[in-house]
Amino acid sequence: MSGKLKIHVDQDKCQGHARCKSLAPELFKLDEFGNAHEIGDGTVPAGLEDKAYLARSNCPEIAIEVTEE
């Protein structure tokens, strides 16, 4: 993999299913309403790339973007 992966949760789409948090707790946190947010600036630590894609593919609202920098 050439660049770093970053994740971003679209707050307009997130409905608080929290599947991303249960699949990749290292990458997502929940706010007081149960909506998911990327941790920090969204940079995916080495070794967690598969979890980032797993979380994206399991989001019922398609609210998670994974981009390569």
Sequence and secondary structure as in RCSB ss.txt:
>XXXX:A:sequence
MSGKLKIHVDQDKCQGHARCKSLAPELFKLDEFGNAHEIGDGTVPAGLEDKAYLARSNCPEIAIEVTEE
>XXXX:A:secstr
  S EEEEE TTT  S  HHHHH TTTEEE TTS EEESTT B  TT HHHHHHHHHH TT  EEEEE 
